[in-house]
């Protein structure tokens, strides 16, 4: 259970970071 929760947390964290970087690049390009 803990391992799955940790794995899900890491995946969500990665998605958040990727989305943040995408937004940053989009703002920079505009």
Buried (B, 14 or more C-beta within 10 A) or exposed (E): EEEEEEEEEEEEEEEEEEEEEEEEEEEEEE
